[in-house]
């Protein structure tokens, strides 16, 4: 994995969830406690397809490099916990 948004420190799932919640709160303006790691962000109406692309950009920034297109799926990206798995894709 390349250098991530936290320098060369490995991003744990807990840290990723915390940073994702903060990003999503800034993007959509709701209480972060409402965003559970396994909730489908699109199905819950929290994000639309354009906001999901913004979230994907955030995930790539956390990873520190581009994510191979073959590794990306809507199912993974639509939940915080799924998006975490993209960090090691």
SVG drawing of the C-alpha trace seen along z (x, -y; Angstrom):
<svg xmlns="http://www.w3.org/2000/svg" viewBox="-33 -20 38 27">
<polyline fill="none" stroke="black" stroke-width="0.4" points="0.0,0.0 1.3,-3.5 1.5,-6.3 -2.0,-7.0 -3.7,-10.2 -2.1,-9.6 1.4,-9.4 3.0,-6.0 0.8,-4.8 -1.4,-1.8 -5.1,-2.9 -7.0,-0.6 -10.7,0.1 -11.7,-1.9 -9.6,-4.9 -11.0,-4.6 -14.6,-4.5 -14.0,-7.6 -12.5,-9.5 -15.2,-8.3 -17.9,-9.4 -16.3,-12.9 -16.0,-13.1 -19.6,-12.1 -20.9,-14.5 -19.1,-17.4 -20.4,-16.3 -24.1,-15.6 -24.5,-17.5 -26.0,-14.9 -25.0,-13.5 -22.2,-11.0 -23.8,-8.7 -26.5,-8.1 -23.9,-6.6 -23.4,-2.9 -20.4,-1.2 -22.6,1.5 -25.4,-0.8 -25.8,-1.0 -25.3,-4.8 -27.2,-4.9 -30.1,-2.7 -30.5,-4.7 -30.7,-7.9 -27.6,-9.4 -25.7,-9.8 -26.5,-9.8 -24.3,-8.5 -22.3,-11.8 -21.7,-11.9 -20.6,-8.3 -18.0,-9.3 -16.8,-12.0 -16.6,-9.4 -14.6,-7.1 -12.1,-9.9 -11.8,-10.2 -11.2,-6.5 -8.4,-6.8 -6.9,-9.7 -6.9,-7.5 -5.2,-4.7 -2.6,-7.1 -2.9,-5.8 -5.5,-4.9 -7.6,-1.8 -7.5,0.6 -10.8,0.4 -11.2,4.2 -11.2,4.1 -14.1,1.5 -17.7,2.6 -20.8,0.7 -21.4,3.1 -18.0,2.4 -18.2,-1.3 -21.7,-1.7 -20.8,-0.9 -18.1,-2.3 -16.9,1.2 -16.9,2.3 -15.0,-0.8 -12.3,0.1 -11.6,3.3 -10.7,1.2 -7.7,-0.2 -5.9,3.1 -7.2,3.9"/>
</svg>
